[in-house]
C-alpha cells in the first residue's frame, strides 16, 4: 500500500509542480521589472467605421517627444521597434547569421528597463549609433568561445560593432530579443527619419514611466489633444489609452502584436487542473489509509489504554502522512528533473533548473504542504478517534460511516478523469476537423519564398523586372510544376486596408476594411481558388484595374443587383468587379472569413508548386536560383502546410498536455482502485472461499467484487458529462468554425473510464477468486 501511495502521490505532485511552474511564469510576466507598476504602454484605438475599431500597440514616435515635454507626470519615455516582418541578416567572416528576434531601441530604453550586463555597458551602446547588444546565448551562437565585445557584424552595407553582452531575458519577460540596435542607426537615413517623425506613422511601441498616482485616463485624453494640436490635415478617428506593463501579456483585443501573449482562460484551466491532479493523488492516500482503519484499530486502542492521548495519536498519523508525502516528493523531484528539458522545449520557455531556482522550491514547498495537509488531516482525525472499549466489544469503529466518504472520493477521482478524457477527445476532434476542412484553396506541395523589399527596391518598374526575371528562372526548373505570386502568405494573410474604397450605393460613413490580396494571372490555377460567378483575370493589361471579391464582401457591400460589372474604386484605381470568389479561409479558423478584394499587382512572395515526390529537388532548385539573384541574403522557404499547422500550435500543445494529464489522472485513479480492490478482496477472503465451496464460478465472484467499483465509476461519468460539455463548449467558443460535441464523445470517454476501471479491479478480483478456498478457510 505504501508503494501505491508513493507512486500515485509522486506522479500527481510532478504534474502539479510542472503546471504550477508554467502558471507562475504566465502570471508573473514583466512583474520583475523595477517600477513595473508605473510603466505603461500607449495603446491606439483607431476607428475604421462606426462598427469597426482597430486596436494597436503602436503609436507615433514623435508623440512621446511632445508628451514628455508637456506632461509633468511622465518621468521617462522609451521606444522600441521590433523587426518582426523579416529576420535580421548579419554577415560575419564570410557567412550569414540569421536572427529572428531583434529590435531597435532608443537611448532611454536601458534607463527604463533593467538588463544584467555581462560585458560592456549601455553607455557605449548609446554613444555609437552603429552598435549592437547581444544576449549571452546569441553571442555564444555567433562567435563560439571568441570574445564578443568588439566583434563587427555587417547589416546590409553598414558595419555594426558589438558593444555589450547581457544575460538572456527570463522566461517571463515580454522582451525576448537576442539583438538590440540603436534607433539612431535607422535615423542616419534621412528618409527613414522623416517618415518616423510624421504624425501618421504608427510604427513604434512607446512606453511611459509615470509618477505614482497618475490618472491614466486623463493622460490618454491629453495625448489625443497633443496629436490633434500638432497633426495637420485629417486627424483620423483615434483615441489613446494606457496599458500597464504587467497587464500586457494577457491582452486579447490587439489587431496585431510583436510580443508573445498568454491566454487567461487557459491559465485558469491549468490552475484548476493542477489542483485537481494533486487532489486526485491525495485521495488515494486518504482512501487506502481509512480503508485499513479496522486493521489498525486494535493498535490505536492498545496505545490509548497504555496512556497515549488523542493529540499524540493525531501527531503520529500526521507524521506518517508527512513521511509518505516527503518520500513522494523525492520521487517527484526526480521526475521533475528528468522531465524539465522536455518541458522547456515543449513550452518554448527557458525555465530555470528546478533545484537551483527559489521560485521552483517555493512551488515544491507549497505542493508538499498542500499534499501533507490533504493526506493527513482526515485520516489522522479518523484513526485517533477510535474508542478502545467499542473496538474490543466489536462495535462499529467510527462515529459515521466512512465507506460513504471513500466512495465519494473515488467518484471525485473518476469524475476528474472522465472530464479530462472528454477534453482530450474534443480537442483532438477539433484539430482533426481543422486538418480536414476544405480551406477553399490547395496548399498541398506548395512552398513560399518571400523576396526582401530591400532587394526589390521602391521603383515599381525595376521591381517588376526583377520579379519577372526570378519567376521565369524558377519556372524553368524541372522539379517545379508551377509558380505564382501574391503580396503575402494567404494561409495567414494579416493585411487589412480601410478607406479609399468606393462602389455604387456606398453610404458616406461606411468605410469597411478589406483584405487586399494582390496576385498574378496564374494564382487561381496554382492555388485552386473557386469562382462562384464571373471570371478570373485575363492575360494582358485589360484587367489591370479590375477586381474580384469574395462572397462575404458581396454580402457586406449591400448591392441591390449582381455585383458583376459594377464600378469599384480601390487604391486610387477605378475598375469593375469581374468575378465573385467562393469564400476561402485566409486566416485561422479562430476568425470568421472577412471581405477580400483580389487585384492584379507586382508581388514579392512566390508560391512554388512542386512536382509529385520532388519536394527536395524543387527546394534545391529554388535555392540555386535564389543564390544567383540574391547572394547576400539567406534562402528561406515555408511550406503552406507547415504554416497552417503553426497557426494551431497552442491548441496542439493544449491537446498534448490535456492528454498527458488525462493519462496521469487515470493512472493515479487506477492505482487507487487497485489498492482498494486488493483490500476489499483481502477483507472478503473467507466470503469468497465459502462462495467457491458452494459452487460459485470465478466469473461470478469477479463480477461480484467488481460491480460496486463500476457503479462508482458510472456515477462519476454521469457527473462528469455536463461539466465536460460546458467546459469544452467554452473552449470551442474561441473558434469561428468548430465541431459539435456529439453524444458519442461523452459515451467514448465513459466507456474508456469503465474499461480501465474494470481491468484494474478485475485483476485483483480474479486473483482473489482463483485462490484455493481451502487456504482461505483453514483458520476456521
N, C-alpha and C positions, 0 to 999 in steps of 0.2 A: 504493500500500500504506500509505503514511503517513496518508493521508486516512481510510482504513478503520480503521486503528489508533486515530487520534484520535477519530473518531466513536464507534466501539464502546466505547472506554475512557471517553470523556466521558459517554456515556449511562449506562454502568454505574456510574461514580462518582457521578453525580447521584442515581440510585436509592439507592445505598449511603449517601450523605450524608443524604438525607431520612429513610431508615429509621433511621439512627443518631441523628438528631435526635429522632425520636419515641421510640425506645427509651431514649435518655439521659434524656428527660423523664419517662418512666414509672418508670425505676429510681431517679430522684433525688427522688421525691415526698417533700416535707416535710423532707428532709435538710438544707436550707439554714437551717432554724430553729435559732437558738442553743440549745445543750444538748438537741438533739432526741434524743440517746441516752438522756437521763434523763427524758424526758416520756412519760407513759403515760396511756392512757385506761381507765376502768373498763368491763369487759365483764360483762354479767349472763347467766348460763346458767339459764334458767327451765325446770324440769322440768314438762311438761304431763301426761305419763303415763309409765309405765315404758318406753315405746318412742318417745316424742317429747319433744324438748327444743328450746325456742326460745332463740336467741342474740340478745341485744340489745346495741346500742352505747350505750344509755341506762341511766341509773341514777337513784336518788333525789337530789334537790338537797340534802337535809339530810344525806345520807351523807357528803358532802365536808366539811361543817361539823364533824361529830363526828370524822372520821378525822384532820383537820388538828390537832385538839386532843389526840388520843390516840396518834398515831403520830409519833414524833420524826423518822423518815426522810422524812416528807413536808415539803418546803420550801415548796411553794406549791400552791394549789388554784384552778382556773379552770373555769368552766362556760359552756356555750353552748346555746341553744335555737333551732334554725333554724325559720324559717317555711316549711315545706315542703309543707303541705297546701293552701295558698292563696297567691296573690300578695299582696304588701303594696300597699295602695292609699293614695296620698297626694294631698291636694288642695293646689294651688298656683295662685294667680292665676286662679281660676275653672275650672281644668282638672284632670283626674285623671291622676296619674302611677302607672303600674303597674310594680312591681318584683318580678321572680321570685326574686332572690337576696338575702335579708335574714335577719338573725338577731338574737336578744337575747343579750348577753354580760354577765358580771358584772364587778365592779370590778377583779378581778385579771387579767382577760384580757390586757391590754396589758403587764402585768408578766411574763407567761409567754411570750407570743408577740410576735415582732418585726413592726412595721409602720413604713414610711417615711412620716413625716408631711410633707406639703407645706405645709399651713396648719393653724393651731390646735394643740391638744395633747390628750393623753389625760386630763390633769388636769381641764380644763374640761368634757370629756365626762362624767367621773365625778361632778363636783360637782352637776350638774343632771340629775335623772332623765329629764326630757323633752328629751333631746339626741339628735343624730344624728351619725354619722361616715359620710362618703361616700367612695367611690373617685373618682379623677380622671375616669374615663370616665363614671361616673354623674353627677357634678357638671356635666360638660360637657353631658350629655344633658338634664339637668333645667333648667339655668339658662343654657346657652349661654356667652356671654362675661361674664356678670354674676358678681360676687364671691359665691361660695357661702357662705362663713362668715358667719353672722348671718341667713341666709335662714330663713323659717319655713314649715314644711310641716305640714298638718293630717292627722292619722291618727285616724279616727273623729271624735270631738268634741274631741280634745286637740291643741294646737299644740306642735310639736317644733321646736327650733332647731338648725340645722347648726353644730356646734362645731369640726369639723375635717375636713380632706380628706387622704386617704392615697393613696399610689401603688397602682395596680392590683396585685392579687396575681399573682405569677409563675405561669406555666402549670403548674408542678409543685407547686402548693400545694393542699391539700385544702380550704382555707378561701376559697372563691370567692364572697365576699359583697360586694355593692355598697353595702349599707346595714347599719350596726350600730346597735343600740338598747340602752340600759342595761336589764338585768333589773329594776332598781329601778323603772322605769316600769310594768312588769307588777305589781309588788308594791304599787303605790299602790292597787290594787284589793284590798281586804282578803280577798275571797272567793278570788281567784286566788292570793294569797299563802298563805292557809290550805291550799288544795289542794296547792300546790307543796311545802309543808313536811310533807306526810303521807308516811309510810314506804311506802305503797302506790303512790305516784306516781313512775313511771319516765319522766319527760318531759325530763330534762336529760342532756346529754353532759358528763361530768366528766373533767377532766384533772388529773393529779398531776405535779408536778416533784419527783423523788426524789433523794435523795443517791446519789452513785455507789456501786455495790456493793450496793444494797438488794435483799433477797431478795423478788422479786415474787410468788412462790408463797405465801410466808408472809404477805405483805401481803393477798393475796386471802382467805386464811383469817381474817385479822384483821378485814377488812371484814365478812365474814359474821358474826363474833362481835359486832361493833358493832351490826349490824342486828338480830340475834336478841335482843340485850340490851335494845334500845330499842323495838322494834316490839311493839305489843300485839296479842293475838289470833293469828290464823292467820299464821304466819311464812312460809308458802309453801315450795316446794321450789326454792330459789335458791342458786347458788354464784357467786362472783366471781373473775375473773382479770384480769390487767393486760396490755394490748396496747400495745406500743411505738408511738410516733407514726410512726416510719419504716416500720412494717410494716402500717399501716392500709390503705394503698392496694390491697393485694392480698388483703384479706380476702374470702372467698367463702362463709362459713357464716352470715352475719348474716340474721336474719329480714327486716330492712329497714334501709336506711341513708340518712342525709341527705347523705353525701358521694359523690363520683364515685369508683368503684373500677375498677381495671385487671384485666386477665386475664393472669396469669403465663404461661400456656401460649402465648397469642398473642405476648407479648413474646419468649419463647424462639423461637417460629416465625419472627418477623421478624428476630431476631438472625441465625439461620441463613440466612434469605432474603437479608439484606443481604450477608453474606459470600459466598454462592453467586453473587449477581449480579455482585459485584466480581471474583470468580474467573472467571466466565464471560467478562467483558470482557477480563481479563488473558490468558486462554487464546488469544484472537485474536492478540495481540502475539507471544506465545511461538510459536504455530504458524506465523504468517507470517514471523517472523524466522528460525526454524530451517529452514523450507521453502526459504528463499532462501540457505541456508548455502553451497550449491555455487557460487552466483554470486559470493559474497564470499570464497571460499576462496583464490583467487589473490591478492586484495588482502591478506589476512591473511598468506599465505606470503611475499609480497614484503616486507611490513613486518617480518616476523621475520628475513628474510635480511639486511635492512639494519640490524638491531640492536634491533628492538623486542622487549622481553621479554613474557612471558605476563601479568605484572602490568599492564604498560602497556596491552596489548590488552584485558584484562579491564576496566580502568578506562575505556577508550574506549567499550566497548559498554555499560557501566553508565551512562556519561554520556549515551549515546544514549537509553537507557531512561528516564533521568530527564528528558531533554528532551521525549520523547513524553508521559510522564506529566504534566509541567508544562503542556504545550500542552493536554492533555486536561483538566487541572484548570481552566485558564482557561475553556475551553468549558463545563465542568461548572458553574463558578461563575455563568456567565451563565444557564444553565438553572435552577439553584437560585434565583437572584434572580427569575427570571420565574415560577417555579412556587410560591414561598413564600406569596404571597397566597392562591392556591387551596388550598395545603396547610393553612394556618391555618383557612380556612373549612371544609375537608373534615374535619379532625380536631377542630375546635372548640377549638383550643389557641392561645393568644396567644404564639407563638414570637417570639423576638427577631429583629431584622433580621440576616440572615446575615453581612453584612460589618461589623457592629458588636458582635457577640457573641463573647466569648472562648471560650465553650463551642462555638459553631459552628466557630470557627477551629481549636480543638483537634480536633474531629471531622474537619474538612477536612484538617488536617495529618496526622492518623493515616491517613486514607484515601489521601493522596498517598504516604506512606511505605510502606504495605502494597502499593499498586499498583506502586510503584517496585521494591520487592524481588521481588514476584511476577513482574513483567515482566522484570527484569534478570538475576537470578542464573543461571537455567538457560541462556538464550541466550548470556550473556557467557561462562560456563564452556565452553559448547559451541564457540562461534566461536573462542575463544582457544586451544582445544586442537588445532587443525589442525597437522599436521606438513608442512613445506614440501616435503620430498623425496617424500612419499606423494602430495601434490597434483600435482606435476609429472610423476610417473610414472603418474598416472591411477588410482591405487589408491583403495580405499574411504576416504572422507574422515574417517570417525568411528570411534571405538573400539567403538561399539554402534550398533544400527540405530535412528536417531532417528525414522524413519517410524512405527514402532510406538507411540512416545510421542505423536506428533502425532495418530494415530488414536485413541488412548486419550483424549486431551484433547477431541477432537471428540465422542466418545461421552459424556464427562462433561458437556459443554455441553448436548447434546440430552437427556441424562437429566434435568438440571435443568429444561429447558424442558417436557418431557413431564409431569413431576411437577406443574409449575405449571399447565399446560393442564388436566390431570386435576382439580386442585384447583378451578380456575375452573368446570369443568363440574359438579362435585359440589355446590359451594356454590350455584351458580345453580339446580341441580335442587332442592336443599333449600328455597331461597327460593321457588321456583315451587310446591313442594309445600305450603309454609306458606300461600301465597296461595290455593291451590285446595282445601285441605282444608275439609270441612264443619265449622264450629265448633259446630254444634248450635243455632244461632240465626241470625237475619237481621240483619246490620249494614249492609246497603245503604241509602243515602239516609236515614240516621239520625244526628242530631247531638244532643249532650247539653248541657244548661245546668244548672250547679250553683248553687243559691241559697245564699248565705253563711249560716252559722249565726248570726252576729250580727244578721242581718236577721230571721231566723225567731224567735230567742229560745229560751228553755228551757221556756216554758209550752206544754204539749202541746196544749191546746185552741186557743190563739191560733195556734200553728204550723199546725195542721190547717186552720184557716180561711184563713190566708194562702196556703197551698199550693193549696188547692182553688180559691180565687179566681183565682190566677195561672194555674192549669191550665185552668180554664174559659175564661178570656180567650184563652189560646193556642189552644184547640180551636176557637174561632170564626173563626180566620184561614183564609181560603180556600186559601192556599198550603200549609197544614199538613194532611196527610192524617189523622194520628192522633197521639196523645200518651199517654205513660205515665210512671211514676216509679219509682225504686228508690233504695236507700241508697248507691249508688256506681256507678262505671263498670264494667260487667261484662266488658269486654274485658280489663281488668287489675284484677280485683277482689282487693284485697290484705287485706281484713278477715278476721281469724281470731278465733274465740272458743272458749274451753275452760272447762269447769266449768259447772254449772247445767243440764246436760242429763241426762235420765233416760228410760229405756224398760224394758219388761219383760225381765228376764233380764240386765240390765247388771251385770257384775262390779263390786264396790265400788271396786276400784283402777283401773278403766278410765274415764279421762276424756279421750277424744279431742277434737281441735279440729275445728270445722266452719267453713265459710264461710257466715256468716249473711246471706242475701240477703233484704232486706225490699222488697216490691213492692206495687203496687196491683192491682186486679182486671183491668186492661187489659194487663198486662205480657206475658202469654203471647200475646195476639193481635198486639201490635205487634212483639214480638221473635221470634215464631215458635218458641217452645220446644215440644218434643215430649214428650208424655206416654206412658210405656210402659204403665202401668196406673193405674186410679183416675181421678180427675178434677181439674180446676182449681178455684180458689176461686169460690164463688157470690157474687152481689151481696148486699148486706146485711151484717149483723153475725154471721151464723151460723157463719162460718169464721174469726172473728177470732183464735181461739187455735189453730186447726188449722194443719198444715204439710204441705208436700210435701218429699220428699227425692230425691236423685239415685241412680242405680244403684250408684255407688261407696259411698254411705252405707248402702244396703241390705246390701251385702256386708260392710261393716265392723260393722254393728250385730249381726250374727250371730243374727237372729231365726229360729226354727225353722219358722215358718209365714209366710204372706203378711203384709207389714207394714201392709197396708190395715186401718184401724180400730184399730190398736194405739195404746195410750196413749203420748204423747210430751211430756216436760216441756222447755220452753225459755224462758229469760229470765224465769223466775218464773211462766209460764203453763203450764197443763196442758191439752192438747188431744189430738187424734188425728192419725194420718197418713192423709191423704185421697188421696194420689197419689204415684206414683213417676215422676220425670222421667228421660228419657234423658240420659246424661252429655253435658255441653257444656263447651267449653274457656273457662273464666273467667279463666285465666292464660295465659301464653305457652306455646308447645309445648316449652319447656325443662323445664316442670314437669308431673308427672303430675296427672291430674284427681283432686281430693280430694273428701271428703264435703261436700255442700252441703245446707243446710236453707233452705227458702223459706217465708216467712211474710208476712202482711199487716202493713203498717205505714206510718206517715207518713214520706215520704222526700223529701229535698231535691234530688235530681238528676232532672231531666226528660229524657226521651227523646223527641225530636221527629222524627216520620216525615214527610218532605216529599212533596208531590205530584210525580209524574214530571216532570222537566225544570224544576222550580220551586225549586231549592235556594236560589238567591239571594233570591227573593221570600220564602221561608219564613224565612230568616235575618233579613231586614229586618223582617218582621212580628214575629218573636220579640224583636228589639231594641226595637221600638216598645212592646211590652208590658212589657219589662224597664224601660225608661226611665220608664214610667208608675208602676210599683210600687217600683222600686229606683233612683231617680235619682242617688243618691250613690255608686253602685258602677258600674264599667265593665262593659259587656256582654262576656261571654266564652263561646265555644262550641267544641266539638270534635266533628268527625265521627268516628264509630266506626272507619271505615276508616283514617283518619289515625292514630288512637290505636293501632290494631292494627299498622300498619306501623312505628310508632315503637318497638314492643317489639323489633323486629329491626333497629334502626338500626346496631348494632355489626356484625351479620352482613352487612348491606348494605355497610357501609364495608369490611369484610374482603373481600367479593366484588369490589368495585371495585378495591381495592388489589392483590389477587391477580391480577385480570385485567390491570391495568396492568403489573405486574411480569412477568407471563407474556408480554405483548407485548414488553416490553423484552428479556427473555431470548431470545425467538425472534428479535427484530430483531438483537441483538448476535451471536447464533449464526449467523444468516443472513449477516451481514456477514463473519463469519469464513469461512463456506463459500464466499462469493463470492470472497474473496481467494485461498483455497486452490484453488478450481476454476480461477480465472484463471491461477494459477501452474502448476497441473497441465497446463492446456491449452498454456501457453507452453512447458513442458518437452517436451511431446509433439507439437509443431507439425509436425516432419518426419515422425513416425509417421503423423499424421493425413493429411498430404499424400500419402504413399505409399499409404495405405489408399484414399484417394479416387481416385488414379490407377488402382488395381487394381479399382475398381468399387464400393467401399463407399458406401452411401447416407448421407445426412445423419442420418436417424433412427437408423441403426445406430451411427454414430460418437457421437451424443448419448447413446444408451443405454450405450455402452462407457465413455464418460467419466463418466457419472452413477452407474453401478452401484456402484462402490466406496464412494462417499459415502452412497448409500441403504442399503447394507449396514450402515455405521456407525450411521446413524440407527435402523435396525431393531434393532440390538443395544442401543442406548440405550433404546428402547421396552421391550424385554424386561427390562432392569434397572430401569427407572422404574416399571413396573406394580406390583410388590409393594410398593415404597417408597410410592407414591401411595396404594395401597389401605390400607396400615397407617396412614399419616398422616391420611387423610380419615376413616377409621373412628374414630380418636381424637377428631377434631373433632366428628363426629356423636354421640359419646357425651354431649355436652352437651345433647342433645335427647331428651326422653322419647318424642317422636313424630318419626320420621325416615324417610328414604328408605333403600333398599338400594342398594349400589354394584354395578350390573349390569355384565356383560362389555362391553356396547356402549359404556359410558362410557370404558373403557380403549381400546376399539377406535377410538372417535371421536378421542380425544387422540392416539393413534398415527398415524392417517390424517392428521390435521391437520399433525403434525410432518413426516410423509413428504412431503405435498403441498408444504409450504413449502420443504423441503429440495430437492425435485425442481425446483420452479420456479426456485429460486436457482441451483442447479448447472447446469440445462439452459440458462439464459440465456447463461452463458459457454461451455458446451459447443456450443450451436447457433452462437454467434458464431465459434468455432474451426472447427467442421465446415463452415460455409458459406464459409470463406475459400478463395481461389483456390490450388490446390495448386502452381501454377507459382511463386507468390510464396514459398511455404513451402520449396520445393526449390531455389530459384535459387542458393543458396550452394553447393550440391553440384556 
